[in-house]
Amino acid sequence: MPEHDIIIVGASAGGVEALQELVRQFSSDLPAAVFVVLHLPPRTRSLLPEILTKAGQLPAIHPENGAPIEPGRIYVAPPDHHLVLERGHIHLSLGPKEQHHRPCINVMFRSAALTYGDRVTAVVLTGELDDGTAGLWEVKRRGGIAVVQNPEGAAFPSMPLSALREVEADYVVDIAGMGALLTRLARKKGEEKRTEVEGAKMEPQLTDLTCPDCKGTIWEVARGNGKEYRCRVGHTFSPKSMLSEHFAVQERALYSAIVSLEEGASLAERIAWQFEAPVSERLREEARQRQMQAETLRQVLKERMSFSLD
């Protein structure tokens, strides 16, 4: 039975507390390397390595590009960088965002699955939306183990619930028992569960959609029983994140249209006096029309309905 000495963990909202509780359970002689992606805003300093080092017995660091992989260490993805696992070392990437995130959980999970196969144990913790689901499916497809936090104990259950809907997890556990489970798997002790995931034909289908990030064309890609949406430069979205980002783009466009209409009304009013009476009156009427159109859009934004994606 293979040892599972590559432990990859993804978290988002509520993740700092969950990660602290998890690493507290690891002993100093854990025979595995632990890799963590937590969604972080770009261009900010992350204190997560210091927090996790204080919480447990393993040292946690933001690795440098090309850093060697060693057991008994926690490698935390730095802000605005994908953490990519390669054979024996770590690569930090500024590649396209996925799920509107960099670092992205799916990127790390997918790279670990491709490089280390059945040595991988992947963990999805608390978080919003569904980053980690596609990567967890890839881990399972390549023989790794899927562990999901019990949604009932997650501060934000959306990510665990999404993973459980699309991937047949090997273990669904509370944080309190997760460290012991991961340690047993790394030490090759205890029963190793296995659920199989069949490979899917990845034949991209061109859509009439555009990328919320760059406006490039979007391809729909099969992923198990679900889909992913990828643009020509590599931005990647799940159905949930694609819908969420498009709604955000639509809202920004409406507000931009209001600004444009109101500026047009203001400009027409400002210059109307400089023209003869017929033109002056048409400009003032144009200003009134644009102001009415702006008010209509304001009303549309006020009355729009919101709904949960869970």
BAMARTI-254564 format. One record per residue (C-alpha): x, y, z; residue in three letters. Coordinates in pm, whole numbers, m for minus. Example, Ala and Ser with C-alpha at 12.3 -4.5 7.8 and 13.67 -1.06 7.14 Angstrom:
BEGIN
<rec><x>1230</x><y>m450</y><z>780</z><pavex>ALA</pavex></rec>
<rec><x>1367</x><y>m106</y><z>714</z><pavex>SER</pavex></rec>
END
This chain:
BEGIN
<rec><x>0</x><y>0</y><z>0</z><pavex>MET</pavex></rec>
<rec><x>151</x><y>338</y><z>m98</z><pavex>PRO</pavex></rec>
<rec><x>236</x><y>591</y><z>166</z><pavex>GLU</pavex></rec>
<rec><x>49</x><y>917</y><z>145</z><pavex>HIS</pavex></rec>
<rec><x>330</x><y>1156</y><z>219</z><pavex>ASP</pavex></rec>
<rec><x>198</x><y>1449</y><z>13</z><pavex>ILE</pavex></rec>
<rec><x>m81</x><y>1624</y><z>204</z><pavex>ILE</pavex></rec>
<rec><x>m249</x><y>1911</y><z>21</z><pavex>ILE</pavex></rec>
<rec><x>m503</x><y>2132</y><z>198</z><pavex>VAL</pavex></rec>
<rec><x>m735</x><y>2398</y><z>55</z><pavex>GLY</pavex></rec>
<rec><x>m938</x><y>2649</y><z>254</z><pavex>ALA</pavex></rec>
<rec><x>m1108</x><y>2983</y><z>212</z><pavex>SER</pavex></rec>
<rec><x>m1346</x><y>3170</y><z>444</z><pavex>ALA</pavex></rec>
<rec><x>m1303</x><y>3048</y><z>801</z><pavex>GLY</pavex></rec>
<rec><x>m984</x><y>2873</y><z>698</z><pavex>GLY</pavex></rec>
<rec><x>m735</x><y>3030</y><z>940</z><pavex>VAL</pavex></rec>
<rec><x>m907</x><y>2884</y><z>1245</z><pavex>GLU</pavex></rec>
<rec><x>m960</x><y>2547</y><z>1077</z><pavex>ALA</pavex></rec>
<rec><x>m596</x><y>2527</y><z>970</z><pavex>LEU</pavex></rec>
<rec><x>m475</x><y>2617</y><z>1319</z><pavex>GLN</pavex></rec>
<rec><x>m682</x><y>2335</y><z>1467</z><pavex>GLU</pavex></rec>
<rec><x>m558</x><y>2091</y><z>1204</z><pavex>LEU</pavex></rec>
<rec><x>m185</x><y>2160</y><z>1232</z><pavex>VAL</pavex></rec>
<rec><x>m208</x><y>2150</y><z>1611</z><pavex>ARG</pavex></rec>
<rec><x>m271</x><y>1776</y><z>1575</z><pavex>GLN</pavex></rec>
<rec><x>47</x><y>1700</y><z>1377</z><pavex>PHE</pavex></rec>
<rec><x>350</x><y>1565</y><z>1563</z><pavex>SER</pavex></rec>
<rec><x>699</x><y>1694</y><z>1489</z><pavex>SER</pavex></rec>
<rec><x>792</x><y>1364</y><z>1318</z><pavex>ASP</pavex></rec>
<rec><x>508</x><y>1364</y><z>1064</z><pavex>LEU</pavex></rec>
<rec><x>648</x><y>1166</y><z>766</z><pavex>PRO</pavex></rec>
<rec><x>477</x><y>1388</y><z>511</z><pavex>ALA</pavex></rec>
<rec><x>503</x><y>1733</y><z>359</z><pavex>ALA</pavex></rec>
<rec><x>197</x><y>1955</y><z>398</z><pavex>VAL</pavex></rec>
<rec><x>95</x><y>2214</y><z>138</z><pavex>PHE</pavex></rec>
<rec><x>m166</x><y>2481</y><z>207</z><pavex>VAL</pavex></rec>
<rec><x>m362</x><y>2718</y><z>m14</z><pavex>VAL</pavex></rec>
<rec><x>m578</x><y>2977</y><z>159</z><pavex>LEU</pavex></rec>
<rec><x>m752</x><y>3238</y><z>m52</z><pavex>HIS</pavex></rec>
<rec><x>m574</x><y>3568</y><z>13</z><pavex>LEU</pavex></rec>
<rec><x>m597</x><y>3918</y><z>m134</z><pavex>PRO</pavex></rec>
<rec><x>m306</x><y>4003</y><z>m367</z><pavex>PRO</pavex></rec>
<rec><x>m25</x><y>4241</y><z>m278</z><pavex>ARG</pavex></rec>
<rec><x>m70</x><y>4198</y><z>95</z><pavex>THR</pavex></rec>
<rec><x>156</x><y>4038</y><z>352</z><pavex>ARG</pavex></rec>
<rec><x>33</x><y>3704</y><z>484</z><pavex>SER</pavex></rec>
<rec><x>105</x><y>3606</y><z>843</z><pavex>LEU</pavex></rec>
<rec><x>m33</x><y>3257</y><z>795</z><pavex>LEU</pavex></rec>
<rec><x>307</x><y>3078</y><z>817</z><pavex>PRO</pavex></rec>
<rec><x>377</x><y>3245</y><z>1153</z><pavex>GLU</pavex></rec>
<rec><x>26</x><y>3164</y><z>1276</z><pavex>ILE</pavex></rec>
<rec><x>54</x><y>2796</y><z>1181</z><pavex>LEU</pavex></rec>
<rec><x>407</x><y>2764</y><z>1320</z><pavex>THR</pavex></rec>
<rec><x>285</x><y>2893</y><z>1658</z><pavex>LYS</pavex></rec>
<rec><x>m22</x><y>2668</y><z>1647</z><pavex>ALA</pavex></rec>
<rec><x>163</x><y>2336</y><z>1609</z><pavex>GLY</pavex></rec>
<rec><x>495</x><y>2156</y><z>1609</z><pavex>GLN</pavex></rec>
<rec><x>576</x><y>2180</y><z>1238</z><pavex>LEU</pavex></rec>
<rec><x>750</x><y>2483</y><z>1084</z><pavex>PRO</pavex></rec>
<rec><x>541</x><y>2666</y><z>824</z><pavex>ALA</pavex></rec>
<rec><x>689</x><y>2888</y><z>553</z><pavex>ILE</pavex></rec>
<rec><x>613</x><y>3072</y><z>233</z><pavex>HIS</pavex></rec>
<rec><x>848</x><y>2876</y><z>5</z><pavex>PRO</pavex></rec>
<rec><x>1077</x><y>3036</y><z>m249</z><pavex>GLU</pavex></rec>
<rec><x>1038</x><y>2937</y><z>m611</z><pavex>ASN</pavex></rec>
<rec><x>1225</x><y>2609</y><z>m663</z><pavex>GLY</pavex></rec>
<rec><x>1234</x><y>2522</y><z>m291</z><pavex>ALA</pavex></rec>
<rec><x>1291</x><y>2149</y><z>m223</z><pavex>PRO</pavex></rec>
<rec><x>1007</x><y>1944</y><z>m77</z><pavex>ILE</pavex></rec>
<rec><x>1092</x><y>1802</y><z>265</z><pavex>GLU</pavex></rec>
<rec><x>879</x><y>1599</y><z>509</z><pavex>PRO</pavex></rec>
<rec><x>778</x><y>1757</y><z>838</z><pavex>GLY</pavex></rec>
<rec><x>725</x><y>2104</y><z>689</z><pavex>ARG</pavex></rec>
<rec><x>420</x><y>2311</y><z>597</z><pavex>ILE</pavex></rec>
<rec><x>442</x><y>2505</y><z>271</z><pavex>TYR</pavex></rec>
<rec><x>193</x><y>2792</y><z>243</z><pavex>VAL</pavex></rec>
<rec><x>111</x><y>2952</y><z>m92</z><pavex>ALA</pavex></rec>
<rec><x>219</x><y>3320</y><z>m90</z><pavex>PRO</pavex></rec>
<rec><x>m33</x><y>3588</y><z>m185</z><pavex>PRO</pavex></rec>
<rec><x>m87</x><y>3631</y><z>m560</z><pavex>ASP</pavex></rec>
<rec><x>106</x><y>3311</y><z>m648</z><pavex>HIS</pavex></rec>
<rec><x>m17</x><y>2967</y><z>m745</z><pavex>HIS</pavex></rec>
<rec><x>164</x><y>2692</y><z>m555</z><pavex>LEU</pavex></rec>
<rec><x>253</x><y>2419</y><z>m805</z><pavex>VAL</pavex></rec>
<rec><x>406</x><y>2086</y><z>m699</z><pavex>LEU</pavex></rec>
<rec><x>675</x><y>1945</y><z>m924</z><pavex>GLU</pavex></rec>
<rec><x>897</x><y>1641</y><z>m877</z><pavex>ARG</pavex></rec>
<rec><x>1100</x><y>1714</y><z>m563</z><pavex>GLY</pavex></rec>
<rec><x>1043</x><y>2089</y><z>m558</z><pavex>HIS</pavex></rec>
<rec><x>790</x><y>2372</y><z>m557</z><pavex>ILE</pavex></rec>
<rec><x>716</x><y>2613</y><z>m839</z><pavex>HIS</pavex></rec>
<rec><x>549</x><y>2949</y><z>m770</z><pavex>LEU</pavex></rec>
<rec><x>344</x><y>3068</y><z>m1065</z><pavex>SER</pavex></rec>
<rec><x>192</x><y>3399</y><z>m1168</z><pavex>LEU</pavex></rec>
<rec><x>m23</x><y>3216</y><z>m1422</z><pavex>GLY</pavex></rec>
<rec><x>m386</x><y>3306</y><z>m1496</z><pavex>PRO</pavex></rec>
<rec><x>m627</x><y>3317</y><z>m1206</z><pavex>LYS</pavex></rec>
<rec><x>m864</x><y>3025</y><z>m1164</z><pavex>GLU</pavex></rec>
<rec><x>m1196</x><y>3057</y><z>m982</z><pavex>GLN</pavex></rec>
<rec><x>m1097</x><y>3425</y><z>m976</z><pavex>HIS</pavex></rec>
<rec><x>m820</x><y>3335</y><z>m729</z><pavex>HIS</pavex></rec>
<rec><x>m443</x><y>3329</y><z>m725</z><pavex>ARG</pavex></rec>
<rec><x>m346</x><y>3124</y><z>m529</z><pavex>PRO</pavex></rec>
<rec><x>m611</x><y>2876</y><z>m638</z><pavex>CYS</pavex></rec>
<rec><x>m677</x><y>2545</y><z>m463</z><pavex>ILE</pavex></rec>
<rec><x>m756</x><y>2363</y><z>m788</z><pavex>ASN</pavex></rec>
<rec><x>m418</x><y>2457</y><z>m935</z><pavex>VAL</pavex></rec>
<rec><x>m227</x><y>2306</y><z>m642</z><pavex>MET</pavex></rec>
<rec><x>m448</x><y>1996</y><z>m626</z><pavex>PHE</pavex></rec>
<rec><x>m417</x><y>1932</y><z>m998</z><pavex>ARG</pavex></rec>
<rec><x>m39</x><y>1971</y><z>m1000</z><pavex>SER</pavex></rec>
<rec><x>m1</x><y>1739</y><z>m701</z><pavex>ALA</pavex></rec>
<rec><x>m220</x><y>1475</y><z>m866</z><pavex>ALA</pavex></rec>
<rec><x>m26</x><y>1494</y><z>m1192</z><pavex>LEU</pavex></rec>
<rec><x>313</x><y>1473</y><z>m1019</z><pavex>THR</pavex></rec>
<rec><x>256</x><y>1241</y><z>m723</z><pavex>TYR</pavex></rec>
<rec><x>m54</x><y>1038</y><z>m810</z><pavex>GLY</pavex></rec>
<rec><x>m149</x><y>788</y><z>m540</z><pavex>ASP</pavex></rec>
<rec><x>87</x><y>941</y><z>m284</z><pavex>ARG</pavex></rec>
<rec><x>m147</x><y>1240</y><z>m248</z><pavex>VAL</pavex></rec>
<rec><x>m404</x><y>1304</y><z>23</z><pavex>THR</pavex></rec>
<rec><x>m616</x><y>1608</y><z>m63</z><pavex>ALA</pavex></rec>
<rec><x>m821</x><y>1794</y><z>198</z><pavex>VAL</pavex></rec>
<rec><x>m1104</x><y>2042</y><z>136</z><pavex>VAL</pavex></rec>
<rec><x>m1186</x><y>2265</y><z>433</z><pavex>LEU</pavex></rec>
<rec><x>m1429</x><y>2547</y><z>503</z><pavex>THR</pavex></rec>
<rec><x>m1490</x><y>2811</y><z>236</z><pavex>GLY</pavex></rec>
<rec><x>m1731</x><y>2987</y><z>2</z><pavex>GLU</pavex></rec>
<rec><x>m1829</x><y>2869</y><z>m347</z><pavex>LEU</pavex></rec>
<rec><x>m1646</x><y>2562</y><z>m483</z><pavex>ASP</pavex></rec>
<rec><x>m1272</x><y>2602</y><z>m534</z><pavex>ASP</pavex></rec>
<rec><x>m1107</x><y>2265</y><z>m471</z><pavex>GLY</pavex></rec>
<rec><x>m1383</x><y>2049</y><z>m618</z><pavex>THR</pavex></rec>
<rec><x>m1228</x><y>2012</y><z>m964</z><pavex>ALA</pavex></rec>
<rec><x>m885</x><y>1953</y><z>m814</z><pavex>GLY</pavex></rec>
<rec><x>m1020</x><y>1693</y><z>m573</z><pavex>LEU</pavex></rec>
<rec><x>m1177</x><y>1507</y><z>m864</z><pavex>TRP</pavex></rec>
<rec><x>m837</x><y>1503</y><z>m1038</z><pavex>GLU</pavex></rec>
<rec><x>m669</x><y>1369</y><z>m722</z><pavex>VAL</pavex></rec>
<rec><x>m924</x><y>1087</y><z>m706</z><pavex>LYS</pavex></rec>
<rec><x>m889</x><y>1015</y><z>m1077</z><pavex>ARG</pavex></rec>
<rec><x>m516</x><y>961</y><z>m1033</z><pavex>ARG</pavex></rec>
<rec><x>m541</x><y>733</y><z>m731</z><pavex>GLY</pavex></rec>
<rec><x>m508</x><y>978</y><z>m442</z><pavex>GLY</pavex></rec>
<rec><x>m724</x><y>1003</y><z>m131</z><pavex>ILE</pavex></rec>
<rec><x>m1001</x><y>1262</y><z>m90</z><pavex>ALA</pavex></rec>
<rec><x>m1074</x><y>1399</y><z>257</z><pavex>VAL</pavex></rec>
<rec><x>m1350</x><y>1655</y><z>314</z><pavex>VAL</pavex></rec>
<rec><x>m1432</x><y>1846</y><z>630</z><pavex>GLN</pavex></rec>
<rec><x>m1774</x><y>1760</y><z>769</z><pavex>ASN</pavex></rec>
<rec><x>m1990</x><y>2049</y><z>638</z><pavex>PRO</pavex></rec>
<rec><x>m2188</x><y>2053</y><z>962</z><pavex>GLU</pavex></rec>
<rec><x>m1875</x><y>2161</y><z>1147</z><pavex>GLY</pavex></rec>
<rec><x>m1745</x><y>2404</y><z>884</z><pavex>ALA</pavex></rec>
<rec><x>m1773</x><y>2778</y><z>946</z><pavex>ALA</pavex></rec>
<rec><x>m1859</x><y>2814</y><z>575</z><pavex>PHE</pavex></rec>
<rec><x>m1989</x><y>2481</y><z>437</z><pavex>PRO</pavex></rec>
<rec><x>m2011</x><y>2574</y><z>67</z><pavex>SER</pavex></rec>
<rec><x>m1672</x><y>2430</y><z>m39</z><pavex>MET</pavex></rec>
<rec><x>m1712</x><y>2099</y><z>150</z><pavex>PRO</pavex></rec>
<rec><x>m2070</x><y>2061</y><z>22</z><pavex>LEU</pavex></rec>
<rec><x>m1963</x><y>2125</y><z>m337</z><pavex>SER</pavex></rec>
<rec><x>m1685</x><y>1869</y><z>m308</z><pavex>ALA</pavex></rec>
<rec><x>m1922</x><y>1607</y><z>m166</z><pavex>LEU</pavex></rec>
<rec><x>m2180</x><y>1670</y><z>m439</z><pavex>ARG</pavex></rec>
<rec><x>m1931</x><y>1606</y><z>m721</z><pavex>GLU</pavex></rec>
<rec><x>m1668</x><y>1374</y><z>m573</z><pavex>VAL</pavex></rec>
<rec><x>m1713</x><y>1054</y><z>m373</z><pavex>GLU</pavex></rec>
<rec><x>m1485</x><y>1134</y><z>m81</z><pavex>ALA</pavex></rec>
<rec><x>m1290</x><y>861</y><z>98</z><pavex>ASP</pavex></rec>
<rec><x>m1331</x><y>1033</y><z>435</z><pavex>TYR</pavex></rec>
<rec><x>m1569</x><y>1299</y><z>566</z><pavex>VAL</pavex></rec>
<rec><x>m1447</x><y>1402</y><z>911</z><pavex>VAL</pavex></rec>
<rec><x>m1457</x><y>1681</y><z>1164</z><pavex>ASP</pavex></rec>
<rec><x>m1143</x><y>1887</y><z>1207</z><pavex>ILE</pavex></rec>
<rec><x>m1097</x><y>1735</y><z>1554</z><pavex>ALA</pavex></rec>
<rec><x>m1020</x><y>1393</y><z>1404</z><pavex>GLY</pavex></rec>
<rec><x>m856</x><y>1498</y><z>1080</z><pavex>MET</pavex></rec>
<rec><x>m496</x><y>1526</y><z>1201</z><pavex>GLY</pavex></rec>
<rec><x>m496</x><y>1171</y><z>1334</z><pavex>ALA</pavex></rec>
<rec><x>m643</x><y>1042</y><z>1006</z><pavex>LEU</pavex></rec>
<rec><x>m383</x><y>1218</y><z>791</z><pavex>LEU</pavex></rec>
<rec><x>m104</x><y>1093</y><z>1017</z><pavex>THR</pavex></rec>
<rec><x>m230</x><y>734</y><z>991</z><pavex>ARG</pavex></rec>
<rec><x>m242</x><y>758</y><z>615</z><pavex>LEU</pavex></rec>
<rec><x>110</x><y>903</y><z>603</z><pavex>ALA</pavex></rec>
<rec><x>236</x><y>621</y><z>827</z><pavex>ARG</pavex></rec>
<rec><x>49</x><y>356</y><z>625</z><pavex>LYS</pavex></rec>
<rec><x>m161</x><y>254</y><z>925</z><pavex>LYS</pavex></rec>
<rec><x>m531</x><y>179</y><z>938</z><pavex>GLY</pavex></rec>
<rec><x>m774</x><y>83</y><z>666</z><pavex>GLU</pavex></rec>
<rec><x>m730</x><y>270</y><z>341</z><pavex>GLU</pavex></rec>
<rec><x>m1063</x><y>345</y><z>179</z><pavex>LYS</pavex></rec>
<rec><x>m1093</x><y>357</y><z>m196</z><pavex>ARG</pavex></rec>
<rec><x>m1363</x><y>487</y><z>m424</z><pavex>THR</pavex></rec>
<rec><x>m1290</x><y>491</y><z>m793</z><pavex>GLU</pavex></rec>
<rec><x>m1336</x><y>785</y><z>m1028</z><pavex>VAL</pavex></rec>
<rec><x>m1351</x><y>720</y><z>m1396</z><pavex>GLU</pavex></rec>
<rec><x>m1154</x><y>940</y><z>m1630</z><pavex>GLY</pavex></rec>
<rec><x>m1349</x><y>1178</y><z>m1849</z><pavex>ALA</pavex></rec>
<rec><x>m1282</x><y>1277</y><z>m2210</z><pavex>LYS</pavex></rec>
<rec><x>m1158</x><y>1635</y><z>m2201</z><pavex>MET</pavex></rec>
<rec><x>m1293</x><y>1763</y><z>m2532</z><pavex>GLU</pavex></rec>
<rec><x>m1343</x><y>2141</y><z>m2506</z><pavex>PRO</pavex></rec>
<rec><x>m1657</x><y>2286</y><z>m2662</z><pavex>GLN</pavex></rec>
<rec><x>m1653</x><y>2648</y><z>m2780</z><pavex>LEU</pavex></rec>
<rec><x>m1933</x><y>2856</y><z>m2626</z><pavex>THR</pavex></rec>
<rec><x>m2084</x><y>3198</y><z>m2695</z><pavex>ASP</pavex></rec>
<rec><x>m1965</x><y>3317</y><z>m2351</z><pavex>LEU</pavex></rec>
<rec><x>m1677</x><y>3549</y><z>m2274</z><pavex>THR</pavex></rec>
<rec><x>m1433</x><y>3544</y><z>m1984</z><pavex>CYS</pavex></rec>
<rec><x>m1533</x><y>3771</y><z>m1693</z><pavex>PRO</pavex></rec>
<rec><x>m1165</x><y>3857</y><z>m1641</z><pavex>ASP</pavex></rec>
<rec><x>m1030</x><y>3924</y><z>m1991</z><pavex>CYS</pavex></rec>
<rec><x>m1332</x><y>3897</y><z>m2227</z><pavex>LYS</pavex></rec>
<rec><x>m1164</x><y>3616</y><z>m2420</z><pavex>GLY</pavex></rec>
<rec><x>m1367</x><y>3333</y><z>m2572</z><pavex>THR</pavex></rec>
<rec><x>m1469</x><y>3056</y><z>m2333</z><pavex>ILE</pavex></rec>
<rec><x>m1449</x><y>2679</y><z>m2382</z><pavex>TRP</pavex></rec>
<rec><x>m1662</x><y>2436</y><z>m2182</z><pavex>GLU</pavex></rec>
<rec><x>m1458</x><y>2140</y><z>m2059</z><pavex>VAL</pavex></rec>
<rec><x>m1596</x><y>1814</y><z>m1916</z><pavex>ALA</pavex></rec>
<rec><x>m1482</x><y>1730</y><z>m1562</z><pavex>ARG</pavex></rec>
<rec><x>m1634</x><y>1408</y><z>m1432</z><pavex>GLY</pavex></rec>
<rec><x>m2006</x><y>1475</y><z>m1399</z><pavex>ASN</pavex></rec>
<rec><x>m1956</x><y>1851</y><z>m1416</z><pavex>GLY</pavex></rec>
<rec><x>m1807</x><y>2123</y><z>m1633</z><pavex>LYS</pavex></rec>
<rec><x>m1532</x><y>2383</y><z>m1619</z><pavex>GLU</pavex></rec>
<rec><x>m1510</x><y>2702</y><z>m1821</z><pavex>TYR</pavex></rec>
<rec><x>m1169</x><y>2811</y><z>m1954</z><pavex>ARG</pavex></rec>
<rec><x>m1066</x><y>3104</y><z>m2169</z><pavex>CYS</pavex></rec>
<rec><x>m785</x><y>3118</y><z>m2423</z><pavex>ARG</pavex></rec>
<rec><x>m532</x><y>3259</y><z>m2173</z><pavex>VAL</pavex></rec>
<rec><x>m616</x><y>3008</y><z>m1898</z><pavex>GLY</pavex></rec>
<rec><x>m863</x><y>3177</y><z>m1664</z><pavex>HIS</pavex></rec>
<rec><x>m1074</x><y>2891</y><z>m1533</z><pavex>THR</pavex></rec>
<rec><x>m1414</x><y>2887</y><z>m1361</z><pavex>PHE</pavex></rec>
<rec><x>m1653</x><y>2633</y><z>m1219</z><pavex>SER</pavex></rec>
<rec><x>m2023</x><y>2681</y><z>m1306</z><pavex>PRO</pavex></rec>
<rec><x>m2075</x><y>2855</y><z>m971</z><pavex>LYS</pavex></rec>
<rec><x>m1782</x><y>3092</y><z>m1000</z><pavex>SER</pavex></rec>
<rec><x>m1860</x><y>3160</y><z>m1368</z><pavex>MET</pavex></rec>
<rec><x>m2216</x><y>3262</y><z>m1278</z><pavex>LEU</pavex></rec>
<rec><x>m2100</x><y>3463</y><z>m977</z><pavex>SER</pavex></rec>
<rec><x>m1836</x><y>3651</y><z>m1175</z><pavex>GLU</pavex></rec>
<rec><x>m2071</x><y>3723</y><z>m1466</z><pavex>HIS</pavex></rec>
<rec><x>m2329</x><y>3864</y><z>m1225</z><pavex>PHE</pavex></rec>
<rec><x>m2058</x><y>4087</y><z>m1079</z><pavex>ALA</pavex></rec>
<rec><x>m1953</x><y>4201</y><z>m1427</z><pavex>VAL</pavex></rec>
<rec><x>m2315</x><y>4279</y><z>m1517</z><pavex>GLN</pavex></rec>
<rec><x>m2360</x><y>4487</y><z>m1203</z><pavex>GLU</pavex></rec>
<rec><x>m2042</x><y>4684</y><z>m1272</z><pavex>ARG</pavex></rec>
<rec><x>m2157</x><y>4745</y><z>m1630</z><pavex>ALA</pavex></rec>
<rec><x>m2491</x><y>4883</y><z>m1513</z><pavex>LEU</pavex></rec>
<rec><x>m2324</x><y>5121</y><z>m1267</z><pavex>TYR</pavex></rec>
<rec><x>m2082</x><y>5228</y><z>m1540</z><pavex>SER</pavex></rec>
<rec><x>m2376</x><y>5297</y><z>m1771</z><pavex>ALA</pavex></rec>
<rec><x>m2537</x><y>5516</y><z>m1501</z><pavex>ILE</pavex></rec>
<rec><x>m2218</x><y>5719</y><z>m1467</z><pavex>VAL</pavex></rec>
<rec><x>m2192</x><y>5758</y><z>m1845</z><pavex>SER</pavex></rec>
<rec><x>m2554</x><y>5869</y><z>m1882</z><pavex>LEU</pavex></rec>
<rec><x>m2534</x><y>6116</y><z>m1596</z><pavex>GLU</pavex></rec>
<rec><x>m2209</x><y>6261</y><z>m1729</z><pavex>GLU</pavex></rec>
<rec><x>m2371</x><y>6296</y><z>m2071</z><pavex>GLY</pavex></rec>
<rec><x>m2668</x><y>6478</y><z>m1916</z><pavex>ALA</pavex></rec>
<rec><x>m2436</x><y>6710</y><z>m1725</z><pavex>SER</pavex></rec>
<rec><x>m2229</x><y>6785</y><z>m2033</z><pavex>LEU</pavex></rec>
<rec><x>m2536</x><y>6862</y><z>m2245</z><pavex>ALA</pavex></rec>
<rec><x>m2665</x><y>7104</y><z>m1978</z><pavex>GLU</pavex></rec>
<rec><x>m2327</x><y>7276</y><z>m1948</z><pavex>ARG</pavex></rec>
<rec><x>m2286</x><y>7350</y><z>m2316</z><pavex>ILE</pavex></rec>
<rec><x>m2649</x><y>7411</y><z>m2416</z><pavex>ALA</pavex></rec>
<rec><x>m2627</x><y>7790</y><z>m2363</z><pavex>TRP</pavex></rec>
<rec><x>m2348</x><y>7816</y><z>m2620</z><pavex>GLN</pavex></rec>
<rec><x>m2582</x><y>7724</y><z>m2910</z><pavex>PHE</pavex></rec>
<rec><x>m2873</x><y>7882</y><z>m3087</z><pavex>GLU</pavex></rec>
<rec><x>m3223</x><y>7823</y><z>m2947</z><pavex>ALA</pavex></rec>
<rec><x>m3323</x><y>7510</y><z>m3148</z><pavex>PRO</pavex></rec>
<rec><x>m2998</x><y>7328</y><z>m3075</z><pavex>VAL</pavex></rec>
<rec><x>m2992</x><y>7453</y><z>m2716</z><pavex>SER</pavex></rec>
<rec><x>m3340</x><y>7316</y><z>m2652</z><pavex>GLU</pavex></rec>
<rec><x>m3252</x><y>6978</y><z>m2811</z><pavex>ARG</pavex></rec>
<rec><x>m2947</x><y>6953</y><z>m2585</z><pavex>LEU</pavex></rec>
<rec><x>m3156</x><y>7025</y><z>m2275</z><pavex>ARG</pavex></rec>
<rec><x>m3407</x><y>6762</y><z>m2384</z><pavex>GLU</pavex></rec>
<rec><x>m3121</x><y>6518</y><z>m2442</z><pavex>GLU</pavex></rec>
<rec><x>m2999</x><y>6591</y><z>m2090</z><pavex>ALA</pavex></rec>
<rec><x>m3345</x><y>6516</y><z>m1947</z><pavex>ARG</pavex></rec>
<rec><x>m3369</x><y>6192</y><z>m2143</z><pavex>GLN</pavex></rec>
<rec><x>m3029</x><y>6070</y><z>m2027</z><pavex>ARG</pavex></rec>
<rec><x>m3111</x><y>6155</y><z>m1668</z><pavex>GLN</pavex></rec>
<rec><x>m3437</x><y>5955</y><z>m1695</z><pavex>MET</pavex></rec>
<rec><x>m3248</x><y>5659</y><z>m1844</z><pavex>GLN</pavex></rec>
<rec><x>m2997</x><y>5673</y><z>m1558</z><pavex>ALA</pavex></rec>
<rec><x>m3283</x><y>5673</y><z>m1306</z><pavex>GLU</pavex></rec>
<rec><x>m3435</x><y>5369</y><z>m1481</z><pavex>THR</pavex></rec>
<rec><x>m3108</x><y>5179</y><z>m1442</z><pavex>LEU</pavex></rec>
<rec><x>m3086</x><y>5283</y><z>m1077</z><pavex>ARG</pavex></rec>
<rec><x>m3431</x><y>5135</y><z>m1026</z><pavex>GLN</pavex></rec>
<rec><x>m3330</x><y>4813</y><z>m1205</z><pavex>VAL</pavex></rec>
<rec><x>m3033</x><y>4778</y><z>m967</z><pavex>LEU</pavex></rec>
<rec><x>m3251</x><y>4846</y><z>m663</z><pavex>LYS</pavex></rec>
<rec><x>m3513</x><y>4590</y><z>m763</z><pavex>GLU</pavex></rec>
<rec><x>m3285</x><y>4311</y><z>m884</z><pavex>ARG</pavex></rec>
<rec><x>m3319</x><y>3984</y><z>m695</z><pavex>MET</pavex></rec>
<rec><x>m3034</x><y>3813</y><z>m517</z><pavex>SER</pavex></rec>
<rec><x>m3008</x><y>3442</y><z>m448</z><pavex>PHE</pavex></rec>
<rec><x>m2771</x><y>3192</y><z>m297</z><pavex>SER</pavex></rec>
<rec><x>m2570</x><y>2957</y><z>m516</z><pavex>LEU</pavex></rec>
<rec><x>m2579</x><y>2686</y><z>m246</z><pavex>ASP</pavex></rec>
END
